[in-house]
């Protein structure tokens, strides 16, 4: 949803953006199912009818919150750095972008990661998230095929491990901490890709089994 739609003014005191932010915080604290419109009204100091002036239902709040997270992640795939160049560079660009979206939209991504598919809105969000993961998995396969990533690890496992690392950030990252989002993204790339990237002059070794590889190394000693 366009930013302008979320900043439309309504009743005095809170606009749509402010109400959405309070709702997301409550969803993350209590769980979506346990957060009623009455809870939100109490937190906002508004009547429920004042909230309905901006949003037709709790479901609409959830839908817009999840779209905030997913729209950011999907936007990363549309960046030129994710579409042009070697696959390893495109993969790195997407991972960096995902970290930056996570840190800049932390409450929204946190909510997305807690979705379990109990409603149509949640199932639609999960489908979009899986589509994003598949796109990243494609980059992993292409980077492996071009010889930039190790070929002895299943790309599906690589993708899950990469996003396990990125998604875990929501559990401990604090925006007021000593490391900014850019440095955090660089650290994630260093840990995630340096262990997967094919080292210079080791390409011939990757095709050998363990016995042959050991013999080769011993012969060079």
N, C-alpha and C positions, 0 to 999 in steps of 0.2 A: 504494500500500500504506500502511495506517495507520502513523503514527509509532510506536505502541506495538509493532507487529510488528517494527520495525527496532531496537528497544532491548531485546528479550528477552534475558535473560542466559543464557549457556551456559557454556562452558569458561572458567576463570579467565583474566584478562588482556585479552581482547577480547570485545566483544559484537557483535551483527550490524552495528550502525551503524559501529563502528570498522573492522571488516573490510571493509565496503562502501567506506568512504572510502579505505582503502589500495588496494583493488582499482581504484577509479576513477582514482586517481593513477597506478597502474601502466599501466592501459589507455591513459591519455593520453600517458604517457611512451614506452611501447614499441609501442603499437598493440594493439588487442584480440586480433587473431589471433596475435600474437607473444608474448602474455602467457599463460603456462601456469599451472596450479595450483601447480606446483613453484616458479615465480617468486614467486607470492603467498605461499606457505608460507615461503620464504626471507625475504621482506620482513617478514613478520609474526613470524618466529621461532617458528612453529608447525609442527606436522606437517600434512600434507594432510588426514588424517582429522579433525583438529581443525577445519579449515575446513568440511569436509563435515558436521560437527555442526550448522553454522549454515545452510549453503547446499548444495543438492544437486548443483550444477554451476557451471561458469564461466558458462554461459548464464543461469542464474538471477541471478547477480551482474549481468550486463549488463542483463537485463530490469528489475531493480529500480532500477539506476542510471538508465536511460533514463526509467523511470516517474517518478523523482524530478524530472527536468527537465520532462517533458511535463505532469505533474500540476500543476506550478507555473504553466506557461503557460496550460493549460486553465482553471485556477482564476481567472486574470485575467479571462477572458471571462464568468465568473459573478458578478463583482463588480457591485454596483448601478451604479457609475459607468460601466460598460461596457454597460449595458442601458437606461439612462434618460437622456434629454436629446438635444440636437442631435448629429448624427453626428460633427461635428468634435470635440466634447468627448468623445464615446465613443472615437473614434480616439485622441485624446491620452491618455485614461486607459489604454487598452490598451498603447500604446507605453511609457508610464511604467511600467506594471506589468511589461511584458516586460523592461525594463532592470533593474528591481528584482529580478526573479526571476533574471536572468542574473548579477547581481552577488552575490546571496545564495547562489546554487547554482552558482557559477562552474565548478567541475570537472565537474559533471553536465551542464551545458549545453554545455560544451566537448566532452565526449564525444558528446553528441547531434549536434552540428554536424559531427562527423567520421565519423558513420555513413554507410556506402555501400550498404547493402542486401544484404549478402552472406549473411545468414541470415534465417530467418523472423522472428526477434525484431527484427532491424534493419528489415526491410521493414514490419513492423507499426508500428514507431516512426516511420518516414518517412511512413506513411499518416496517422498522428495529427498529425504536424508539418504536412503539406500541408493537412489540415482546419483547423488553426489559421490558417495563412496565408490560406486562402480566407475565413475569417471576417473577418480584418483587411481583406482586399480588398473585402469587402462594405461595411465602414465607409467605405472610400475612395470607393467608388461613391456611397454615400448622401450623403457630405459634398460630393462634386462636384455631385450632383443638387440638393442644397439650396442650392447657391451659395456654400458655404464654402471650397471648394478650386477651384483653376484647372481649367477644363474642357478645356484644350488639351493635356493630358498623359494618355496611356493609363493607366487605373487599375492595370492589371497591372504596368506599368513602375514606377509610383509605389510599389506594394507591394514590389516587388523591391528598389528603391532604399532604401526605409525599413528593410527587414530586412537589407539589406546593411550599412547603417550600424550598426544595433543589433548584429548578429551579429559585426561586426568588433571589438567591445569585448573579446571573449574573447582577442584577440591581444595586447592591450596593457594592459588594466585590471589594476591591482594593488590589492587591498583595503587594503593599508597605505599607499597613496598619499594625496596631500593632498586629493583630492576624494571626498566620500562619495557613496553611491548616489543619494540624493535630488537632489543638485546635478548629478550626471552625467545623471540622467533629464531634469532641466530644461534642461540644455545640449543634449541630443539633440532635445528637442521644439522648442527655439528654432531650431536649425539645420534640422531636418527640415520643420517645418510653416510657419515664417515665409516660406520660399521658395515654398511651395505655396498658402498661404492667399490668398484674394482680398482685396486691399487695399480700404479704404473708398473709395467714389466711383470705382472703376475698373471696376465691373461692366459699364457700357455699352461700355467699350473692349474687353472680352474678346470681344465678338461681331464686331469689325471685323477686316478683313484688315490686313496690315502697311501697305499704301498708305493705306487709309482712316484707320488709326490715326495715321500720321505726319501726314496732312493735318489731322486733328482737333487734334493737339498743336500743329502750327504755327499753326493758326487761333487757338488760345488764347494764343499767345505775343504 
